[in-house]
Amino acid sequence: MEQIKVLYVNNEGGGFADVIEVDKGTDVGGFFKTQMEGSDAAGYVIRVNKDITPRDRVLQDGDSITITPAKIGGSR
């Protein structure tokens, strides 16, 4: 299957970014499941190219993906 490259910014890991290859046609929900195995997507905000995005959005080559907790520890 053809691969595309996306930039994954992992804020839980200290804000480091990695270029990751994924299958062409991968959607945001599938990407989340792969990268955040065992986590509930409802507890996170997912942005693609700085915009909050639905889980069914298909990723494109060169997209930047940021996954952050919806509730930051210590906030009320």
ZAROKE-944360 format. One record per residue: x, y, z of N, C-alpha, C in turn. Coordinates in pm, whole numbers, plus 32768, in hexadecimal, padded with zeros to 4 digits. Atoms other than C-alpha are relative to their C-alpha. Layout:
<pt n_c1="X" n_c2="Y" n_c3="Z" ca_c1="X" ca_c2="Y" ca_c3="Z" c_c1="X" c_c2="Y" c_c3="Z"/>
...
% end
This chain:
<pt n_c1="8055" n_c2="7F8A" n_c3="8000" ca_c1="8000" ca_c2="8000" ca_c3="8000" c_c1="8059" c_c2="807D" c_c3="8000"/>
<pt n_c1="7FB6" n_c2="7F83" n_c3="8008" ca_c1="8075" ca_c2="8160" ca_c3="7FB4" c_c1="8002" c_c2="8045" c_c3="8089"/>
<pt n_c1="7FEE" n_c2="7FBB" n_c3="7F80" ca_c1="80F9" ca_c2="8228" ca_c3="80DD" c_c1="8005" c_c2="8097" c_c3="7FEA"/>
<pt n_c1="7FF0" n_c2="7F70" n_c3="7FFD" ca_c1="80E5" ca_c2="8399" ca_c3="8132" c_c1="804B" c_c2="8022" c_c3="8080"/>
<pt n_c1="7FB9" n_c2="7FD3" n_c3="7F88" ca_c1="81B0" ca_c2="8460" ca_c3="8230" c_c1="7FB1" c_c2="8070" c_c3="8042"/>
<pt n_c1="8042" n_c2="7F99" n_c3="7FB1" ca_c1="8111" ca_c2="852B" ca_c3="8346" c_c1="805D" c_c2="8025" c_c3="8074"/>
<pt n_c1="7FB3" n_c2="7FD3" n_c3="7F8D" ca_c1="81AD" ca_c2="85F7" ca_c3="845F" c_c1="7FA8" c_c2="7FF1" c_c3="807B"/>
<pt n_c1="804D" n_c2="801B" n_c3="7F86" ca_c1="8133" ca_c2="857C" ca_c3="85B2" c_c1="8041" c_c2="8049" c_c3="8075"/>
<pt n_c1="7FD1" n_c2="7FB6" n_c3="7F8C" ca_c1="815C" ca_c2="8670" ca_c3="86D3" c_c1="7FC1" c_c2="7FC0" c_c3="807B"/>
<pt n_c1="802E" n_c2="8049" n_c3="7F8B" ca_c1="8142" ca_c2="85AB" ca_c3="8816" c_c1="8011" c_c2="8057" c_c3="807B"/>
<pt n_c1="7FF6" n_c2="7FA7" n_c3="7F8D" ca_c1="80F3" ca_c2="86A5" ca_c3="892A" c_c1="800C" c_c2="7FB5" c_c3="8084"/>
<pt n_c1="7FF0" n_c2="804D" n_c3="7F85" ca_c1="80DC" ca_c2="8594" ca_c3="8A31" c_c1="8091" c_c2="7FD5" c_c3="8013"/>
<pt n_c1="7F74" n_c2="8028" n_c3="7FF8" ca_c1="8241" ca_c2="853A" ca_c3="89E0" c_c1="805E" c_c2="8076" c_c3="8006"/>
<pt n_c1="7FAB" n_c2="7F8C" n_c3="7FF0" ca_c1="82C3" ca_c2="8698" ca_c3="8A1C" c_c1="8004" c_c2="8059" c_c3="7F85"/>
<pt n_c1="8007" n_c2="7FAB" n_c3="8075" ca_c1="8265" ca_c2="8732" ca_c3="88CE" c_c1="805D" c_c2="7FDB" c_c3="7F90"/>
<pt n_c1="7FA8" n_c2="802C" n_c3="806B" ca_c1="8351" ca_c2="8669" ca_c3="87F7" c_c1="7FAF" c_c2="7FE1" c_c3="7F82"/>
<pt n_c1="8043" n_c2="801C" n_c3="807E" ca_c1="82FA" ca_c2="8642" ca_c3="8687" c_c1="804F" c_c2="7F97" c_c3="7FB3"/>
<pt n_c1="7FC4" n_c2="8069" n_c3="8050" ca_c1="833B" ca_c2="8516" ca_c3="85AA" c_c1="7FB8" c_c2="7FF7" c_c3="7F7B"/>
<pt n_c1="803D" n_c2="801D" n_c3="8081" ca_c1="8302" ca_c2="84D7" ca_c3="843A" c_c1="7FDF" c_c2="7F6B" c_c3="8001"/>
<pt n_c1="8030" n_c2="808A" n_c3="7FFB" ca_c1="8233" ca_c2="8398" ca_c3="8424" c_c1="7FC4" c_c2="7FDC" c_c3="7F79"/>
<pt n_c1="803E" n_c2="8030" n_c3="807B" ca_c1="81D5" ca_c2="82CC" ca_c3="82F2" c_c1="7F84" c_c2="7FB0" c_c3="8024"/>
<pt n_c1="807F" n_c2="8048" n_c3="7FEC" ca_c1="806C" ca_c2="8254" ca_c3="82E5" c_c1="7FCA" c_c2="7FD8" c_c3="7F77"/>
<pt n_c1="803E" n_c2="8029" n_c3="807D" ca_c1="7F9E" ca_c2="81A3" ca_c3="81DE" c_c1="7FAB" c_c2="8071" c_c3="7FC7"/>
<pt n_c1="8055" n_c2="7F9F" n_c3="8043" ca_c1="7EFE" ca_c2="8289" ca_c3="80E0" c_c1="7F6F" c_c2="7FD7" c_c3="801A"/>
<pt n_c1="808B" n_c2="801D" n_c3="7FE1" ca_c1="7D8C" ca_c2="82A2" ca_c3="813C" c_c1="7FE4" c_c2="7FF4" c_c3="8095"/>
<pt n_c1="8012" n_c2="8005" n_c3="7F6F" ca_c1="7DC9" ca_c2="8299" ca_c3="82B5" c_c1="7FB3" c_c2="807B" c_c3="802F"/>
<pt n_c1="8049" n_c2="7F8D" n_c3="7FCA" ca_c1="7CCE" ca_c2="8370" ca_c3="836F" c_c1="8036" c_c2="8022" c_c3="808B"/>
<pt n_c1="7FD1" n_c2="7FCE" n_c3="7F7F" ca_c1="7D05" ca_c2="8436" ca_c3="84AF" c_c1="7FE4" c_c2="7F9B" c_c3="806F"/>
<pt n_c1="8024" n_c2="8062" n_c3="7F9A" ca_c1="7C4F" ca_c2="8331" ca_c3="8582" c_c1="805E" c_c2="7F88" c_c3="7FFF"/>
<pt n_c1="7FA3" n_c2="8070" n_c3="800C" ca_c1="7D2B" ca_c2="8218" ca_c3="84FF" c_c1="808B" c_c2="8024" c_c3="802E"/>
<pt n_c1="7F7D" n_c2="7FD0" n_c3="7FD3" ca_c1="7E64" ca_c2="82E5" ca_c3="8538" c_c1="8003" c_c2="8006" c_c3="8098"/>
<pt n_c1="8007" n_c2="7FF7" n_c3="7F6E" ca_c1="7DF6" ca_c2="832A" ca_c3="86A0" c_c1="800C" c_c2="7F75" c_c3="803F"/>
<pt n_c1="7FFE" n_c2="8088" n_c3="7FC8" ca_c1="7DB8" ca_c2="81B8" ca_c3="86E4" c_c1="808C" c_c2="7FC3" c_c3="7FFB"/>
<pt n_c1="7F79" n_c2="8036" n_c3="800F" ca_c1="7F12" ca_c2="815E" ca_c3="8663" c_c1="8063" c_c2="8043" c_c3="805E"/>
<pt n_c1="7F9D" n_c2="7FB6" n_c3="7FB1" ca_c1="7FD2" ca_c2="826F" ca_c3="8719" c_c1="7FE1" c_c2="8003" c_c3="8096"/>
<pt n_c1="802A" n_c2="7FF1" n_c3="7F74" ca_c1="7F09" ca_c2="827A" ca_c3="885E" c_c1="7FB7" c_c2="7F83" c_c3="802F"/>
<pt n_c1="803D" n_c2="8081" n_c3="7FE3" ca_c1="7EBA" ca_c2="810A" ca_c3="8888" c_c1="7FCE" c_c2="7FF8" c_c3="8091"/>
<pt n_c1="803C" n_c2="8010" n_c3="7F7C" ca_c1="7DCD" ca_c2="80CC" ca_c3="89AB" c_c1="7FC5" c_c2="8080" c_c3="803A"/>
<pt n_c1="8037" n_c2="7F81" n_c3="7FD0" ca_c1="7D6D" ca_c2="823C" ca_c3="89D1" c_c1="7F79" c_c2="801A" c_c3="7FC1"/>
<pt n_c1="8085" n_c2="7FDB" n_c3="8031" ca_c1="7C0C" ca_c2="82C3" ca_c3="89A9" c_c1="8009" c_c2="8085" c_c3="7FB7"/>
<pt n_c1="7FF7" n_c2="7F87" n_c3="8052" ca_c1="7BFD" ca_c2="83C3" ca_c3="888F" c_c1="7FAD" c_c2="8073" c_c3="8038"/>
<pt n_c1="8056" n_c2="7F97" n_c3="7FC7" ca_c1="7AEA" ca_c2="847F" ca_c3="894B" c_c1="804D" c_c2="8058" c_c3="8063"/>
<pt n_c1="7FB1" n_c2="7FB5" n_c3="7F9F" ca_c1="7BF4" ca_c2="84F1" ca_c3="8A44" c_c1="806C" c_c2="8057" c_c3="7FC1"/>
<pt n_c1="7F96" n_c2="7FB8" n_c3="8046" ca_c1="7CCA" ca_c2="859B" ca_c3="893B" c_c1="7FC7" c_c2="805E" c_c3="7F96"/>
<pt n_c1="801E" n_c2="7FA6" n_c3="806F" ca_c1="7CBE" ca_c2="86BD" ca_c3="8847" c_c1="8066" c_c2="7FDF" c_c3="7F93"/>
<pt n_c1="7FA9" n_c2="8022" n_c3="8070" ca_c1="7D49" ca_c2="8661" ca_c3="86F2" c_c1="7FF8" c_c2="8072" c_c3="7F9A"/>
<pt n_c1="7FF9" n_c2="7F95" n_c3="8064" ca_c1="7DBC" ca_c2="8771" ca_c3="8605" c_c1="8053" c_c2="7FD0" c_c3="7F89"/>
<pt n_c1="7FB3" n_c2="8018" n_c3="807B" ca_c1="7E2E" ca_c2="874D" ca_c3="849E" c_c1="8019" c_c2="8089" c_c3="7FC3"/>
<pt n_c1="7FD8" n_c2="7F7D" n_c3="8035" ca_c1="7EED" ca_c2="8878" ca_c3="8419" c_c1="7FC5" c_c2="8071" c_c3="8053"/>
<pt n_c1="802A" n_c2="7FA0" n_c3="7F9A" ca_c1="7E8A" ca_c2="8937" ca_c3="8557" c_c1="7F69" c_c2="800E" c_c3="800F"/>
<pt n_c1="8092" n_c2="7FF8" n_c3="7FF7" ca_c1="7D11" ca_c2="8904" ca_c3="8521" c_c1="7FC9" c_c2="7F83" c_c3="8043"/>
<pt n_c1="8044" n_c2="8074" n_c3="7FC5" ca_c1="7C3A" ca_c2="8825" ca_c3="8600" c_c1="7FB7" c_c2="7FBA" c_c3="7F8F"/>
<pt n_c1="8030" n_c2="804B" n_c3="8074" ca_c1="7BCA" ca_c2="8711" ca_c3="8519" c_c1="7FAD" c_c2="7F86" c_c3="8028"/>
<pt n_c1="804E" n_c2="8079" n_c3="7FE2" ca_c1="7AC9" ca_c2="85F6" ca_c3="850B" c_c1="8056" c_c2="7F83" c_c3="7FED"/>
<pt n_c1="7FB4" n_c2="807E" n_c3="8003" ca_c1="7B43" ca_c2="8491" ca_c3="8537" c_c1="8000" c_c2="7FBE" c_c3="7F76"/>
<pt n_c1="8008" n_c2="8042" n_c3="8083" ca_c1="7AD9" ca_c2="842F" ca_c3="83D6" c_c1="804D" c_c2="804B" c_c3="7F92"/>
<pt n_c1="7FB2" n_c2="7FB6" n_c3="8063" ca_c1="7BBA" ca_c2="852E" ca_c3="8328" c_c1="8075" c_c2="7FA9" c_c3="7FD3"/>
<pt n_c1="7F92" n_c2="804F" n_c3="8039" ca_c1="7CAE" ca_c2="847C" ca_c3="8240" c_c1="807E" c_c2="8056" c_c3="7FFE"/>
<pt n_c1="7F80" n_c2="7FB8" n_c3="7FFB" ca_c1="7E17" ca_c2="84E2" ca_c3="8277" c_c1="803D" c_c2="800C" c_c3="7F74"/>
<pt n_c1="7FBC" n_c2="7FE5" n_c3="807E" ca_c1="7EDD" ca_c2="8578" ca_c3="8158" c_c1="8096" c_c2="8009" c_c3="8018"/>
<pt n_c1="7F6F" n_c2="7FF7" n_c3="7FF6" ca_c1="8052" ca_c2="856D" ca_c3="8113" c_c1="8027" c_c2="808B" c_c3="802F"/>
<pt n_c1="7FD0" n_c2="7F80" n_c3="7FCC" ca_c1="80FD" ca_c2="867E" ca_c3="81DE" c_c1="7FAC" c_c2="803C" c_c3="806F"/>
<pt n_c1="8052" n_c2="7FCC" n_c3="7F92" ca_c1="7FE5" ca_c2="86AF" ca_c3="82DE" c_c1="804F" c_c2="8000" c_c3="8082"/>
<pt n_c1="7FC9" n_c2="7FF9" n_c3="7F7A" ca_c1="8049" ca_c2="8714" ca_c3="843D" c_c1="7F90" c_c2="7FDD" c_c3="8062"/>
<pt n_c1="8067" n_c2="8031" n_c3="7FA4" ca_c1="7F8A" ca_c2="865D" ca_c3="8552" c_c1="802F" c_c2="8018" c_c3="808F"/>
<pt n_c1="7FE4" n_c2="7FE9" n_c3="7F73" ca_c1="7F7E" ca_c2="86CA" ca_c3="86BD" c_c1="7F92" c_c2="7FC0" c_c3="8053"/>
<pt n_c1="805F" n_c2="8040" n_c3="7FA6" ca_c1="7ED7" ca_c2="85FA" ca_c3="87CD" c_c1="801F" c_c2="8032" c_c3="808D"/>
<pt n_c1="7FED" n_c2="7FCD" n_c3="7F79" ca_c1="7EA7" ca_c2="86A3" ca_c3="891F" c_c1="7F8D" c_c2="7FD5" c_c3="8059"/>
<pt n_c1="806E" n_c2="8022" n_c3="7FA5" ca_c1="7DE1" ca_c2="8643" ca_c3="8A55" c_c1="7F98" c_c2="806F" c_c3="8000"/>
<pt n_c1="806C" n_c2="7F9D" n_c3="7FFF" ca_c1="7C8E" ca_c2="86EF" ca_c3="8A59" c_c1="8000" c_c2="804F" c_c3="8082"/>
<pt n_c1="7FF9" n_c2="7FBD" n_c3="7F7E" ca_c1="7CBD" ca_c2="8741" ca_c3="8BC9" c_c1="808E" c_c2="7FF5" c_c3="8033"/>
<pt n_c1="7F76" n_c2="7FFD" n_c3="7FD1" ca_c1="7E15" ca_c2="87AA" ca_c3="8C38" c_c1="8001" c_c2="7FEE" c_c3="8098"/>
<pt n_c1="7FF7" n_c2="8019" n_c3="7F70" ca_c1="7E78" ca_c2="872D" ca_c3="8D91" c_c1="800E" c_c2="8081" c_c3="804F"/>
<pt n_c1="7FFB" n_c2="7F8A" n_c3="7FAB" ca_c1="7E3F" ca_c2="882E" ca_c3="8EA2" c_c1="7F9A" c_c2="8069" c_c3="7FDD"/>
<pt n_c1="8067" n_c2="7F9E" n_c3="8024" ca_c1="7D33" ca_c2="88EF" ca_c3="8DE6" c_c1="7F79" c_c2="7FCF" c_c3="8031"/>
<pt n_c1="8084" n_c2="8024" n_c3="7FCF" ca_c1="7BCD" ca_c2="88F7" ca_c3="8E59" c_c1="7F95" c_c2="8024" c_c3="7F9E"/>
% end
